[in-house]
Amino acid sequence: MIMKSGTVLRALIIAALAAVIIMPLVSCVKLSRKPASTTGQVTVPINASNASNLGSLEFELVYDPAIVQAEGVTKGDLADNAMLDFSLSRSGRIWVALVDSNGLNGNGSLAVISFHKVGSGQTAPILKLENVNAHNATTLVDIITSTTAGSLTTPPVINFTR
């Protein structure tokens, strides 16, 4: 397999930034996971299916800002020892990156997104995963992924090909 030098460089930059800047901040913040409600705060996990030696992961979650506003991102149960970085700077789009030098394995939540409902309608927003980049912890080779969209009540899923 051939690695893209830009992809490897991006993964190394994310790891370095997370280790130096983000890790001290992330380790002291943890939001509770509450079931979806019709008003107020809602948390939605981003789930992994069949992760195997996942060393780095980057993705964007796209949502409708007329219905919900993103408030924050915390590590999920599967990524409890990983370093996390995220950006809420673009309305309707959340960028998330995780790095774990030991590799993440199995099924479970990678990240938990906290939203605040702002829309008055009953429409459940579609939560779509885009620009997913995953790399093996040992070889840094790209891992092939597919995604399943979700909503406030059904978590989006990143499926990892073995």
DSSP file (Angstrom, degrees, kcal/mol; ACC not computed):
  #  RESIDUE AA STRUCTURE BP1 BP2  ACC     N-H-->O    O-->H-N    N-H-->O    O-->H-N    TCO  KAPPA ALPHA  PHI   PSI    X-CA   Y-CA   Z-CA
    1    1 A M              0   0    0      0, 0.0     2,-0.5     0, 0.0   140,-0.0   0.000 360.0 360.0 360.0 146.0    0.0    0.0    0.0
    2    2 A I        -     0   0    0    139,-0.0     2,-0.3     2,-0.0     0, 0.0  -0.891 360.0-144.4-106.3 129.9    1.2    3.5   -0.7
    3    3 A M        -     0   0    0     -2,-0.5     2,-0.5   138,-0.1   138,-0.1  -0.721  16.5-124.1 -91.7 142.4    0.8    6.2    1.9
    4    4 A K     >  -     0   0    0     -2,-0.3     4,-2.1     1,-0.1     3,-0.2  -0.747  14.1-145.1 -81.6 125.9    0.0    9.8    0.9
    5    5 A S  H  > S+     0   0    0     -2,-0.5     4,-2.4     1,-0.2     5,-0.2   0.850  99.3  53.8 -64.1 -34.0    2.7   12.0    2.4
    6    6 A G  H  > S+     0   0    0      2,-0.2     4,-2.2     1,-0.2    -1,-0.2   0.873 108.3  50.0 -65.7 -37.1    0.1   14.8    3.0
    7    7 A T  H  > S+     0   0    0     -3,-0.2     4,-2.2     2,-0.2    -2,-0.2   0.920 112.3  46.3 -67.7 -44.7   -2.1   12.5    4.9
    8    8 A V  H  X S+     0   0    0     -4,-2.1     4,-2.3     2,-0.2    -2,-0.2   0.919 112.8  50.3 -63.9 -43.6    0.7   11.2    7.1
    9    9 A L  H  X S+     0   0    0     -4,-2.4     4,-2.4     1,-0.2    -2,-0.2   0.909 109.5  51.3 -60.9 -42.8    1.9   14.8    7.7
   10   10 A R  H  X S+     0   0    0     -4,-2.2     4,-2.4     1,-0.2    -1,-0.2   0.910 110.2  49.3 -60.9 -43.3   -1.7   15.9    8.7
   11   11 A A  H  X S+     0   0    0     -4,-2.2     4,-2.2     1,-0.2    -1,-0.2   0.898 112.0  48.2 -64.1 -40.9   -1.9   13.0   11.2
   12   12 A L  H  X S+     0   0    0     -4,-2.3     4,-2.4     2,-0.2    -1,-0.2   0.887 111.2  50.0 -67.4 -38.4    1.5   13.9   12.7
   13   13 A I  H  X S+     0   0    0     -4,-2.4     4,-2.7     2,-0.2     5,-0.2   0.916 110.8  49.5 -65.3 -43.2    0.5   17.6   13.0
   14   14 A I  H  X S+     0   0    0     -4,-2.4     4,-2.5     1,-0.2     5,-0.2   0.921 111.8  49.0 -61.1 -44.2   -2.8   16.7   14.7
   15   15 A A  H  X S+     0   0    0     -4,-2.2     4,-2.3     2,-0.2    -2,-0.2   0.917 112.5  47.3 -62.7 -43.7   -1.0   14.4   17.2
   16   16 A A  H  X S+     0   0    0     -4,-2.4     4,-2.1     2,-0.2     5,-0.3   0.929 114.0  46.4 -65.5 -45.3    1.6   17.1   18.0
   17   17 A L  H  X>S+     0   0    0     -4,-2.7     4,-2.7     1,-0.2     5,-1.2   0.914 113.6  48.9 -63.1 -42.6   -1.0   19.9   18.5
   18   18 A A  I  <>S+     0   0    0     -4,-2.5     5,-3.0    -5,-0.2    -1,-0.2   0.912 111.9  48.9 -64.5 -41.9   -3.2   17.7   20.6
   19   19 A A  I  <5S+     0   0    0     -4,-2.3    -1,-0.2    -5,-0.2    -2,-0.2   0.891 121.3  33.2 -65.8 -40.1   -0.3   16.5   22.8
   20   20 A V  I  <5S+     0   0    0     -4,-2.1    -2,-0.2    -5,-0.2    -1,-0.2   0.882 135.2  13.5 -86.1 -40.5    1.0   20.0   23.5
   21   21 A I  I  <5S+     0   0    0     -4,-2.7     4,-0.5    -5,-0.3    -3,-0.2   0.867 125.9  37.6-106.3 -48.1   -2.0   22.2   23.5
   22   22 A I  I >><S+     0   0    0     -5,-1.2     4,-2.5     1,-0.2     3,-1.0   0.875  96.9  70.7 -84.8 -40.2   -5.3   20.3   23.7
   23   23 A M  H 3><S+     0   0    0     -5,-3.0     4,-2.2     1,-0.3    -1,-0.2   0.856  97.4  51.3 -54.2 -44.8   -4.7   17.4   26.0
   24   24 A P  H 34 S+     0   0    0      0, 0.0     4,-0.3     0, 0.0    -1,-0.3   0.862 116.0  43.4 -61.1 -32.0   -4.4   19.4   29.3
   25   25 A L  H X4 S+     0   0    0     -3,-1.0     3,-0.8    -4,-0.5    -2,-0.2   0.896 113.9  48.8 -77.2 -41.2   -7.7   21.2   28.5
   26   26 A V  H >< S+     0   0    0     -4,-2.5     3,-1.7     1,-0.2    49,-0.2   0.861 100.3  64.3 -69.3 -36.5   -9.6   18.1   27.3
   27   27 A S  T 3< S+     0   0    0     -4,-2.2    -1,-0.2     1,-0.3    -2,-0.1   0.672 103.1  48.6 -66.6 -15.0   -8.7   15.9   30.3
   28   28 A C  T <  S+     0   0    0     -3,-0.8     2,-0.4    -4,-0.3    -1,-0.3   0.324  99.0  75.8-106.7   9.2  -10.6   18.2   32.7
   29   29 A V    <   +     0   0    0     -3,-1.7     2,-0.3    -4,-0.1    -1,-0.0  -0.979  47.5 158.5-123.4 128.9  -13.9   18.5   30.8
   30   30 A K        -     0   0    0     -2,-0.4     2,-0.3    44,-0.1    44,-0.0  -0.909  21.0-156.7-149.3 119.6  -16.6   15.8   30.6
   31   31 A L        -     0   0    0     -2,-0.3     2,-0.1    81,-0.1    -2,-0.0  -0.689  26.7-111.9 -93.0 149.4  -20.2   16.3   29.7
   32   32 A S        -     0   0    0     -2,-0.3     2,-0.7     1,-0.1    -1,-0.1  -0.454  25.6-119.3 -76.8 153.6  -22.9   13.8   30.8
   33   33 A R        +     0   0    0     -2,-0.1    -1,-0.1    81,-0.0    81,-0.0  -0.855  38.5 178.0 -95.7 114.4  -24.7   11.7   28.2
   34   34 A K        -     0   0    0     -2,-0.7     9,-0.8     1,-0.1     3,-0.1  -0.856  32.9-102.3-115.0 149.5  -28.4   12.4   28.4
   35   35 A P        -     0   0    0      0, 0.0   118,-0.1     0, 0.0     9,-0.1  -0.315  51.6 -85.9 -66.2 156.3  -31.1   11.0   26.2
   36   36 A A        -     0   0    0    116,-0.2     2,-0.3     6,-0.1     6,-0.1  -0.305  50.5-173.2 -61.9 143.6  -32.5   13.2   23.4
   37   37 A S        -     0   0    0      3,-0.1     3,-0.0     4,-0.1    -1,-0.0  -0.823  36.3-112.9-131.4 172.8  -35.3   15.6   24.4
   38   38 A T  S    S+     0   0    0     -2,-0.3     2,-0.3     1,-0.0     4,-0.1   0.680  98.7  20.9 -83.9 -16.3  -37.6   17.9   22.5
   39   39 A T  S    S+     0   0    0      2,-0.1     2,-0.1    79,-0.0    79,-0.1  -0.936 105.8  17.2-141.5 165.6  -36.0   21.1   24.0
   40   40 A G  S    S+     0   0    0     77,-0.4    77,-2.5    -2,-0.3     2,-0.2  -0.370 102.7   2.8  78.2-151.1  -32.8   22.1   25.7
   41   41 A Q  E     -A  116   0A   0     75,-0.2     2,-0.4    -2,-0.1    75,-0.2  -0.504  58.6-178.4 -81.2 140.3  -29.5   20.2   25.7
   42   42 A V  E     -A  115   0A   0     73,-2.6    73,-3.6    -2,-0.2     2,-0.4  -0.998  11.1-155.6-135.3 136.2  -29.1   17.0   23.7
   43   43 A T  E     -A  114   0A   0     -9,-0.8    71,-0.2    -2,-0.4    -7,-0.1  -0.942   8.9-171.7-114.7 139.8  -26.0   14.8   23.4
   44   44 A V  E     -A  113   0A   0     69,-2.7    69,-3.0    -2,-0.4     2,-0.2  -0.987  14.4-140.6-131.3 121.5  -25.3   12.5   20.5
   45   45 A P  E     -A  112   0A   0      0, 0.0     2,-0.6     0, 0.0    67,-0.3  -0.510   8.1-140.1 -77.0 150.1  -22.5    9.9   20.3
   46   46 A I  E     -A  111   0A   0     65,-3.2    64,-3.3    -2,-0.2    65,-1.1  -0.961  32.7-151.0-105.1 112.6  -20.6    9.4   17.1
   47   47 A N  E     -Ab 109 157A   0    109,-2.5   111,-2.9    -2,-0.6     2,-0.4  -0.535  11.2-145.8 -95.4 152.3  -20.2    5.6   17.0
   48   48 A A  E     -Ab 108 158A   0     60,-3.3    60,-1.7   109,-0.2     2,-0.5  -0.878   7.0-159.9-108.5 144.8  -17.5    3.3   15.6
   49   49 A S  E    S- b   0 159A   0    109,-2.2   111,-2.7    -2,-0.4    58,-0.2  -0.981  74.3 -10.6-126.0 119.1  -18.2   -0.1   14.1
   50   50 A N  E    S-     0   0A   0     -2,-0.5    57,-0.2     1,-0.2     2,-0.1   0.836  77.1-179.2  66.6  37.8  -15.3   -2.6   13.8
   51   51 A A  E     -A  106   0A   0     55,-2.4    55,-3.2   107,-0.1     2,-0.4  -0.475   2.6-173.7 -65.6 138.4  -12.4   -0.2   14.7
   52   52 A S  E     -     0   0A   0     53,-0.2    53,-0.2    -2,-0.1     3,-0.2  -0.906  65.0 -25.8-141.9 109.9   -9.1   -2.0   14.5
   53   53 A N  E    S-     0   0A   0     -2,-0.4    84,-2.9    51,-0.2     2,-0.7   0.872  78.8-178.0  55.2  42.1   -5.8   -0.4   15.6
   54   54 A L  E     +AC 104 136A   0     50,-2.3    50,-2.0    82,-0.2    82,-0.2  -0.619  11.3 171.7 -74.7 112.5   -7.3    3.1   14.8
   55   55 A G  E     +     0   0A   0     80,-2.8    45,-3.1    -2,-0.7     2,-0.3   0.824  63.0  10.6 -93.8 -37.1   -4.5    5.6   15.5
   56   56 A S  E     -AC  99 135A   0     79,-1.5    79,-2.3    43,-0.2     2,-0.4  -0.999  59.9-177.2-145.7 147.6   -6.0    8.8   14.1
   57   57 A L  E     -AC  98 134A   0     41,-2.5    41,-2.9    -2,-0.3     2,-0.4  -0.995   1.9-179.6-146.3 135.8   -9.4    9.9   12.9
   58   58 A E  E     +AC  97 133A   0     75,-2.4    75,-2.9    -2,-0.4     2,-0.3  -0.999  16.9 150.6-135.1 135.6  -10.6   13.1   11.5
   59   59 A F  E     -A   96   0A   0     37,-2.5    37,-2.9    -2,-0.4     2,-0.4  -0.984  34.4-131.6-156.5 165.2  -14.2   13.9   10.4
   60   60 A E  E     -AC  95 130A   0     70,-2.7    70,-2.9    -2,-0.3     2,-0.5  -0.978  14.0-151.5-120.2 137.7  -16.8   16.6   10.0
   61   61 A L  E     -AC  94 129A   0     33,-2.5    33,-2.3    -2,-0.4     2,-0.4  -0.949  13.0-155.8-107.7 124.0  -20.4   16.3   11.3
   62   62 A V  E     +AC  93 128A   0     66,-3.3    66,-2.2    -2,-0.5     2,-0.3  -0.851  22.0 160.8-104.4 134.0  -22.9   18.4    9.3
   63   63 A Y        -     0   0    0     29,-1.9    64,-0.1    -2,-0.4     7,-0.0  -0.894  45.9 -93.9-144.3 170.0  -26.1   19.5   10.9
   64   64 A D    >>  -     0   0    0     -2,-0.3     4,-2.0    62,-0.2     3,-1.7  -0.818  26.8-162.0 -92.9 109.4  -28.9   22.1   10.4
   65   65 A P  T 34 S+     0   0    0      0, 0.0    -1,-0.1     0, 0.0    27,-0.1   0.599  86.9  68.0 -69.9  -9.4  -28.1   25.2   12.5
   66   66 A A  T 34 S+     0   0    0      1,-0.1     3,-0.1    52,-0.0    -2,-0.0   0.674 111.7  32.4 -78.4 -16.4  -31.7   26.3   12.3
   67   67 A I  T <4 S+     0   0    0     -3,-1.7    51,-2.7     1,-0.4    52,-2.1   0.794 130.4  11.3-105.8 -42.3  -32.7   23.3   14.5
   68   68 A V  E  <  -D  117   0A   0     -4,-2.0     2,-0.4    49,-0.3    -1,-0.4  -0.954  57.6-146.8-137.2 156.1  -29.7   22.8   16.8
   69   69 A Q  E     -D  116   0A   0     47,-2.2    47,-2.3    -2,-0.3     2,-0.2  -0.990  26.7-121.6-121.4 132.4  -26.5   24.6   17.8
   70   70 A A  E     +D  115   0A   0     -2,-0.4    45,-0.3    45,-0.2     3,-0.1  -0.513  30.1 175.0 -72.5 137.7  -23.4   22.7   18.6
   71   71 A E  E     -     0   0A   0     43,-3.7     2,-0.3     1,-0.4    44,-0.2   0.665  55.1 -34.6-114.3 -28.5  -22.1   23.4   22.1
   72   72 A G  E     -D  114   0A   0     42,-1.3    42,-2.9    15,-0.1    -1,-0.4  -0.987  43.2-124.0 179.3 172.4  -19.1   21.0   22.6
   73   73 A V  E     -D  113   0A   0     -2,-0.3     2,-0.3    40,-0.2    40,-0.2  -1.000  22.4-179.6-138.2 134.8  -17.4   17.7   22.0
   74   74 A T  E     -D  112   0A   0     38,-2.1    38,-2.7    -2,-0.4     2,-0.2  -0.863  38.3 -87.0-126.8 166.2  -16.1   15.2   24.5
   75   75 A K  E     -D  111   0A   0     -2,-0.3    36,-0.3    36,-0.2    35,-0.1  -0.472  41.6-133.3 -71.4 141.7  -14.4   11.8   24.1
   76   76 A G        -     0   0    0     34,-2.5     3,-0.5    -2,-0.2    34,-0.1  -0.330  31.3 -93.9 -85.2 175.7  -16.6    8.8   23.8
   77   77 A D  S >  S+     0   0    0      1,-0.2     3,-1.1     2,-0.2    33,-0.1   0.863 124.6  51.5 -60.6 -39.7  -16.1    5.6   25.8
   78   78 A L  T 3  S+     0   0    0     31,-2.0     3,-0.3     1,-0.3    -1,-0.2   0.810 114.8  43.6 -68.1 -28.9  -14.1    3.9   23.1
   79   79 A A  T >  S+     0   0    0     30,-0.9     3,-1.6    -3,-0.5    -1,-0.3  -0.009  72.8 128.6-105.5  27.5  -11.7    6.9   22.8
   80   80 A D  T <  S+     0   0    0     -3,-1.1    -1,-0.2     1,-0.3    -2,-0.1   0.801  80.6  37.6 -56.9 -32.9  -11.3    7.4   26.6
   81   81 A N  T 3  S+     0   0    0     -3,-0.3    -1,-0.3    -4,-0.1    -2,-0.1   0.386  98.9 103.2 -99.4   2.8   -7.5    7.4   26.4
   82   82 A A  S <  S-     0   0    0     -3,-1.6     2,-0.4    18,-0.1    18,-0.2  -0.368  74.6-114.5 -81.5 162.1   -7.3    9.3   23.1
   83   83 A M  E     -E   99   0A   0     16,-3.1    16,-2.0    -2,-0.1     2,-0.4  -0.804  35.0-157.8 -92.9 141.5   -6.4   12.9   22.5
   84   84 A L  E     +E   98   0A   0     -2,-0.4     2,-0.3    14,-0.2    14,-0.2  -0.947  18.1 173.9-126.3 140.2   -9.3   15.0   21.1
   85   85 A D  E     +E   97   0A   0     12,-2.4    12,-2.8    -2,-0.4     2,-0.3  -0.982  11.3 168.2-136.9 149.4   -9.4   18.3   19.2
   86   86 A F  E     -E   96   0A   0     -2,-0.3     2,-0.4    10,-0.2    10,-0.2  -0.984  21.2-148.0-155.5 162.9  -12.5   19.9   17.7
   87   87 A S  E     +E   95   0A   0      8,-2.2     8,-2.1    -2,-0.3     3,-0.2  -0.997  13.8 178.2-138.7 133.3  -13.7   23.1   16.1
   88   88 A L  E     +     0   0A   0     -2,-0.4     5,-0.1     6,-0.2     4,-0.1   0.070  52.4 114.6-111.4  19.4  -17.2   24.7   16.2
   89   89 A S  E     +     0   0A   0      6,-0.1     2,-0.6     2,-0.1    -1,-0.1   0.689  63.3  65.9 -71.1 -19.7  -16.2   27.7   14.2
   90   90 A R  E >  S-E   93   0A   0      3,-0.6     3,-1.9    -3,-0.2     2,-0.1  -0.913  88.5-122.6-107.7 121.3  -18.4   27.0   11.2
   91   91 A S  T 3  S+     0   0    0     -2,-0.6    -2,-0.1     1,-0.3     3,-0.1  -0.368  97.1  14.5 -60.2 130.2  -22.1   27.1   11.7
   92   92 A G  T 3  S+     0   0    0    -24,-0.1   -29,-1.9    -4,-0.1     2,-0.3   0.524 116.7  80.8  84.1   5.5  -23.7   23.7   10.7
   93   93 A R  E <   -AE  62  90A   0     -3,-1.9    -3,-0.6   -31,-0.2     2,-0.5  -0.972  54.4-167.4-150.1 127.8  -20.3   21.9   10.7
   94   94 A I  E     -A   61   0A   0    -33,-2.3   -33,-2.5    -2,-0.3     2,-0.5  -0.969  10.7-153.1-116.3 128.7  -18.2   20.4   13.5
   95   95 A W  E     -AE  60  87A   0     -8,-2.1    -8,-2.2    -2,-0.5     2,-0.4  -0.879  18.4-178.6 -99.9 132.0  -14.6   19.3   12.8
   96   96 A V  E     -AE  59  86A   0    -37,-2.9   -37,-2.5    -2,-0.5     2,-0.4  -0.990   9.3-176.9-132.9 139.6  -13.3   16.5   15.1
   97   97 A A  E     -AE  58  85A   0    -12,-2.8   -12,-2.4    -2,-0.4     2,-0.4  -1.000   2.1-173.0-136.0 137.7   -9.9   14.8   15.4
   98   98 A L  E     -AE  57  84A   0    -41,-2.9   -41,-2.5    -2,-0.4     2,-0.4  -0.971   0.4-172.4-126.9 143.0   -8.8   11.9   17.6
   99   99 A V  E     +AE  56  83A   0    -16,-2.0   -16,-3.1    -2,-0.4     2,-0.3  -0.996  10.0 167.4-136.8 131.9   -5.4   10.5   18.1
  100  100 A D  E >   -     0   0A   0    -45,-3.1     3,-1.2    -2,-0.4     4,-0.2  -0.886  19.5-162.3-144.4 110.5   -4.4    7.3   20.1
  101  101 A S  E 3  S+     0   0A   0     -2,-0.3    -1,-0.1     1,-0.3   -46,-0.1   0.716  93.4  55.6 -68.2 -20.1   -0.9    5.9   19.7
  102  102 A N  E 3  S-     0   0A   0    -47,-0.1    -1,-0.3   -21,-0.1   -47,-0.1   0.641 113.9-117.9 -84.0 -15.5   -2.1    2.5   21.2
  103  103 A G  E <   -     0   0A   0     -3,-1.2     2,-0.4   -49,-0.2   -48,-0.2   0.437  16.7-107.3  85.7 133.9   -4.9    2.2   18.6
  104  104 A L  E     -A   54   0A   0    -50,-2.0   -50,-2.3    -4,-0.2     2,-0.4  -0.762  37.4-170.4 -94.0 140.6   -8.6    2.0   19.2
  105  105 A N  E     +     0   0A   0     -2,-0.4   -53,-0.2   -27,-0.2     2,-0.2  -0.994  36.0   7.5-136.8 137.5  -10.3   -1.3   18.8
  106  106 A G  E    S-A   51   0A   0    -55,-3.2   -55,-2.4    -2,-0.4     2,-0.3  -0.646  86.3 -41.7 108.1-157.0  -13.9   -2.5   18.7
  107  107 A N  E    S+     0   0A   0     -2,-0.2     2,-0.3   -57,-0.2   -58,-0.2  -0.885  76.5  82.0-117.1 146.0  -17.4   -0.9   18.7
  108  108 A G  E    S-A   48   0A   0    -60,-1.7   -60,-3.3    -2,-0.3     2,-0.4  -0.931  76.1 -32.8 151.8-172.1  -18.6    2.1   20.7
  109  109 A S  E     -A   47   0A   0     -2,-0.3   -31,-2.0   -62,-0.2   -30,-0.9  -0.629  36.7-179.0 -84.1 130.8  -18.7    5.9   21.0
  110  110 A L  E    S-     0   0A   0    -64,-3.3   -34,-2.5    -2,-0.4     2,-0.3   0.844  73.1  -1.3 -89.7 -43.9  -15.7    7.8   19.6
  111  111 A A  E     -AD  46  75A   0    -65,-1.1   -65,-3.2   -36,-0.3     2,-0.5  -0.966  62.0-139.6-145.3 156.4  -17.0   11.3   20.5
  112  112 A V  E     -AD  45  74A   0    -38,-2.7   -38,-2.1    -2,-0.3     2,-0.4  -0.984  16.4-153.4-124.6 121.1  -20.1   12.8   22.0
  113  113 A I  E     -AD  44  73A   0    -69,-3.0   -69,-2.7    -2,-0.5     2,-0.5  -0.785   5.2-149.2 -96.5 132.9  -21.5   16.0   20.5
  114  114 A S  E     +AD  43  72A   0    -42,-2.9   -43,-3.7    -2,-0.4   -42,-1.3  -0.907  20.8 179.8-104.3 124.2  -23.5   18.3   22.8
  115  115 A F  E     -AD  42  70A   0    -73,-3.6   -73,-2.6    -2,-0.5     2,-0.4  -0.813  22.3-146.0-118.4 158.8  -26.2   20.3   21.0
  116  116 A H  E     -AD  41  69A   0    -47,-2.3   -47,-2.2    -2,-0.3     2,-0.3  -0.996  26.3-125.9-122.8 124.4  -28.8   22.9   22.2
  117  117 A K  E     + D   0  68A   0    -77,-2.5   -77,-0.4    -2,-0.4   -49,-0.3  -0.511  38.1 161.9 -71.1 130.8  -32.2   22.8   20.4
  118  118 A V        +     0   0    0    -51,-2.7   -50,-0.2    -2,-0.3     2,-0.2   0.578  46.8  87.1-120.7 -22.1  -33.1   26.2   18.9
  119  119 A G        -     0   0    0    -52,-2.1   -52,-0.1     1,-0.1   -53,-0.0  -0.506  61.1-151.1 -82.8 151.2  -35.8   25.3   16.4
  120  120 A S        +     0   0    0     -2,-0.2    -1,-0.1   -81,-0.0   -53,-0.1   0.556  65.6  97.3 -96.7  -9.7  -39.4   25.1   17.3
  121  121 A G  S    S-     0   0    0      1,-0.1    -2,-0.1     2,-0.1     0, 0.0  -0.226  77.9-124.0 -77.4 169.1  -40.4   22.5   14.6
  122  122 A Q        +     0   0    0      2,-0.1     2,-0.2    -2,-0.0    -1,-0.1   0.394  67.8 127.1 -90.9   1.2  -40.6   18.8   15.1
  123  123 A T        -     0   0    0      1,-0.1    -4,-0.1     0, 0.0    -2,-0.1  -0.418  56.6-139.3 -65.6 126.6  -38.2   18.1   12.3
  124  124 A A        -     0   0    0     -2,-0.2    -1,-0.1     1,-0.0    -2,-0.1  -0.782  24.6-124.9 -85.6 119.8  -35.4   15.8   13.4
  125  125 A P        -     0   0    0      0, 0.0     2,-0.4     0, 0.0    27,-0.4  -0.356  16.4-122.4 -68.2 143.4  -32.1   17.1   11.9
  126  126 A I        -     0   0    0     25,-0.1     2,-0.6    26,-0.1    25,-0.2  -0.712  19.4-152.0 -80.8 132.2  -30.0   14.7    9.8
  127  127 A L  B     -H  150   0B   0     23,-2.9    23,-2.7    -2,-0.4     2,-0.4  -0.937  18.5-171.7-109.0 111.4  -26.5   14.4   11.2
  128  128 A K  E     -C   62   0A   0    -66,-2.2   -66,-3.3    -2,-0.6     2,-0.4  -0.880  16.4-141.1-113.1 133.3  -24.2   13.5    8.3
  129  129 A L  E     +C   61   0A   0     -2,-0.4     2,-0.3   -68,-0.2   -68,-0.2  -0.784  29.2 170.5 -92.3 131.7  -20.5   12.5    8.5
  130  130 A E  E     +C   60   0A   0    -70,-2.9   -70,-2.7    -2,-0.4    -2,-0.0  -0.905  50.1  24.6-135.8 163.7  -18.2   13.9    5.9
  131  131 A N  E    S-     0   0A   0     -2,-0.3     2,-0.5   -72,-0.2    -1,-0.2   0.874  72.1-178.3  51.1  48.2  -14.5   14.1    5.1
  132  132 A V  E     +     0   0A   0    -73,-0.1     2,-0.4    -3,-0.1   -73,-0.2  -0.669   7.5 178.2 -81.9 125.6  -13.6   11.1    7.2
  133  133 A N  E     +C   58   0A   0    -75,-2.9   -75,-2.4    -2,-0.5     2,-0.3  -0.994   2.8 176.8-129.1 123.9   -9.9   10.3    7.3
  134  134 A A  E     -C   57   0A   0      9,-0.5     9,-2.5    -2,-0.4     2,-0.3  -0.959   6.2-168.6-130.1 146.4   -8.6    7.3    9.4
  135  135 A H  E     -CF  56 142A   0    -79,-2.3   -80,-2.8    -2,-0.3   -79,-1.5  -0.985  28.1-107.4-138.5 146.1   -5.1    5.9    9.9
  136  136 A N  E  >  -C   54   0A   0      5,-2.5     4,-1.7    -2,-0.3   -82,-0.2  -0.469  25.0-135.3 -68.5 137.1   -3.6    2.8   11.4
  137  137 A A  T  4 S+     0   0    0    -84,-2.9    -1,-0.1    -2,-0.2   -83,-0.1   0.812 100.6  35.6 -65.8 -31.1   -1.8    3.4   14.7
  138  138 A T  T  4 S+     0   0    0    -85,-0.3    -1,-0.2   -36,-0.1   -84,-0.0   0.910 132.4  22.0 -89.9 -48.7    1.2    1.2   13.7
  139  139 A T  T  4 S-     0   0    0      2,-0.1    -2,-0.2     3,-0.0     3,-0.1   0.634  86.1-135.8 -98.2 -15.7    1.7    1.8   10.0
  140  140 A L     <  +     0   0    0     -4,-1.7     2,-0.1     1,-0.2    -3,-0.1   0.577  53.4 149.9  65.2  12.2   -0.1    5.1    9.5
  141  141 A V        -     0   0    0      1,-0.1    -5,-2.5    -6,-0.1    -1,-0.2  -0.470  56.5 -94.5 -72.4 145.2   -1.7    3.6    6.4
  142  142 A D  B     -F  135   0A   0     -7,-0.2     2,-0.5    -2,-0.1    -7,-0.3  -0.309  34.5-142.6 -58.3 140.5   -5.2    4.9    5.5
  143  143 A I        -     0   0    0     -9,-2.5    -9,-0.5    -3,-0.1     2,-0.3  -0.932  18.6-122.5-106.0 130.7   -8.1    2.8    6.8
  144  144 A I        +     0   0    0     -2,-0.5    17,-2.5    17,-0.2     2,-0.3  -0.546  38.5 179.0 -74.8 133.4  -11.1    2.5    4.5
  145  145 A T  E     -G  160   0A   0     -2,-0.3     2,-0.3    15,-0.2    15,-0.2  -0.893  20.7-167.6-131.4 160.4  -14.3    3.8    6.1
  146  146 A S  E     -G  159   0A   0     13,-2.0    13,-3.2    -2,-0.3     2,-0.3  -0.924  19.2-140.7-136.0 164.6  -18.0    4.2    5.2
  147  147 A T  E     -G  158   0A   0     -2,-0.3     2,-0.4    11,-0.2    11,-0.2  -0.909   9.1-152.8-130.5 156.1  -20.6    6.2    7.2
  148  148 A T  E     -G  157   0A   0      9,-2.4     9,-2.2    -2,-0.3    -2,-0.0  -0.995  27.6-128.1-124.5 123.0  -24.2    5.9    8.2
  149  149 A A        -     0   0    0     -2,-0.4   -21,-0.2     7,-0.2     2,-0.2  -0.215  31.0-176.2 -65.6 159.7  -26.1    9.2    8.8
  150  150 A G  B     -H  127   0B   0    -23,-2.7   -23,-2.9     6,-0.1     2,-0.2  -0.629  15.1-140.6-137.9-163.0  -27.9    9.7   12.1
  151  151 A S        -     0   0    0      3,-3.1   -25,-0.1   -25,-0.2   -27,-0.0  -0.777  49.8 -72.7-148.8-169.7  -30.2   12.1   14.0
  152  152 A L  S    S+     0   0    0    -27,-0.4  -116,-0.2    -2,-0.2  -109,-0.1   0.734 135.2  33.8 -67.8 -20.2  -30.7   13.4   17.5
  153  153 A T  S    S+     0   0    0      1,-0.2    -1,-0.2  -118,-0.1  -117,-0.1   0.581 118.2  52.1-110.0 -14.2  -32.1   10.0   18.5
  154  154 A T  S    S-     0   0    0   -110,-0.0    -3,-3.1  -109,-0.0    -1,-0.2  -0.957  86.2-129.9-125.8 111.3  -30.1    7.6   16.2
  155  155 A P        -     0   0    0      0, 0.0  -109,-0.2     0, 0.0     2,-0.1  -0.261  19.7-116.0 -63.7 141.7  -26.3    8.1   16.4
  156  156 A P        -     0   0    0      0, 0.0  -109,-2.5     0, 0.0     2,-0.4  -0.419  34.6-146.2 -66.6 153.2  -24.2    8.5   13.2
  157  157 A V  E     -bG  47 148A   0     -9,-2.2    -9,-2.4  -111,-0.2     2,-0.6  -0.977  15.2-152.7-130.7 138.3  -21.8    5.6   12.7
  158  158 A I  E     -bG  48 147A   0   -111,-2.9  -109,-2.2    -2,-0.4     2,-0.5  -0.960  21.0-154.5-104.4 119.0  -18.3    5.3   11.1
  159  159 A N  E     -bG  49 146A   0    -13,-3.2   -13,-2.0    -2,-0.6     2,-0.5  -0.835   4.1-152.3 -97.6 126.1  -17.8    1.8    9.8
  160  160 A F  E     - G   0 145A   0   -111,-2.7     2,-0.4    -2,-0.5   -15,-0.2  -0.857  10.9-134.2-102.6 130.9  -14.2    0.6    9.5
  161  161 A T              0   0    0    -17,-2.5   -17,-0.2    -2,-0.5  -109,-0.1  -0.671 360.0 360.0 -84.1 132.0  -13.3   -2.0    6.9
  162  162 A R              0   0    0     -2,-0.4    -1,-0.1   -19,-0.1  -112,-0.0   0.442 360.0 360.0 -90.3 360.0  -11.1   -4.8    8.2
